[in-house]
C-alpha cells in the first residue's frame, strides 16, 4: 500500500493539548492541597481560609476530569487509527493508496482515512470503542451508556458527500464517475457488535482488508487515475 501524505496530525495535536491541560490542572490541585495541608499542620485547625482554599480547588478538579476524559478519547482514537494504518500497510498491495487524518479546509471536518482502491474510493470512520455496541439504522449506543453516541454512520456519510463534492468539482475528474463508499471500522478487539439495518457497512478491523479488495464498482481505476484522485483530495487539506 502506498501513502499519500496529507496528514494534519489533528488527533495527535488534540491528544497532546488535552494531556497538557489535564497536567496543568493536576499541578494546581497538587499545589493547592499541599498549601492547605501545610497550613493545617502549622495551625492544627481548619479555618475559613483553609475551607475556602479547598472549595476553590473544585474548579481545577473539574477541569482535570474534563481534560483527562478528552485526552483518553483522543488517545484511543489515535491508537485505533494507527492500527488501521498498520493492518492495511501489511495486507494491501501497492495498487492501493492511503490518505490519513485529512482535515479539510474551511472547518469542513476531519476524515480518519481515505483508501483509494482499483475499484473506487473508501472513506473510513474509525472508532476504538469497547464493550457491547448497538447500532440500529443510524442510531448508536454502547451498552451501559444512557445517551446515544454521536452517530459515526452519519458522520461517515457526511464525509463521503464531501469527498464526492471535491471530485465532482475537479474538471478532470467530474466525468470519471468515481465510486465513493463510507465504512465504519471498530478497531477495539474487545468490542461486540449488535447491528440492526446499519445504513453503512460496519466492520471489525480484521474484516477491513477483505472488504476493500472485494467491494466497490465494476470499473477499474489505474494507478495514474488513483494518484490523480489522491492529489485532488490531498489538495483540500487545511
Secondary structure as GFF3:
##gff-version 3
##sequence-region A 1 238
A	DSSP	beta_strand	2	3	.	.	.	ID=ss1
A	DSSP	alpha_helix	10	43	.	.	.	ID=ss2
A	DSSP	alpha_helix	48	91	.	.	.	ID=ss3
A	DSSP	beta_strand	97	103	.	.	.	ID=ss4
A	DSSP	three_ten_helix	105	107	.	.	.	ID=ss5
A	DSSP	beta_strand	110	117	.	.	.	ID=ss6
A	DSSP	beta_strand	120	127	.	.	.	ID=ss7
A	DSSP	beta_strand	131	136	.	.	.	ID=ss8
A	DSSP	beta_strand	139	142	.	.	.	ID=ss9
A	DSSP	alpha_helix	152	168	.	.	.	ID=ss10
A	DSSP	beta_strand	180	186	.	.	.	ID=ss11
A	DSSP	beta_strand	191	196	.	.	.	ID=ss12
A	DSSP	beta_strand	201	204	.	.	.	ID=ss13
A	DSSP	three_ten_helix	205	207	.	.	.	ID=ss14
A	DSSP	alpha_helix	208	214	.	.	.	ID=ss15
A	DSSP	alpha_helix	223	234	.	.	.	ID=ss16
###
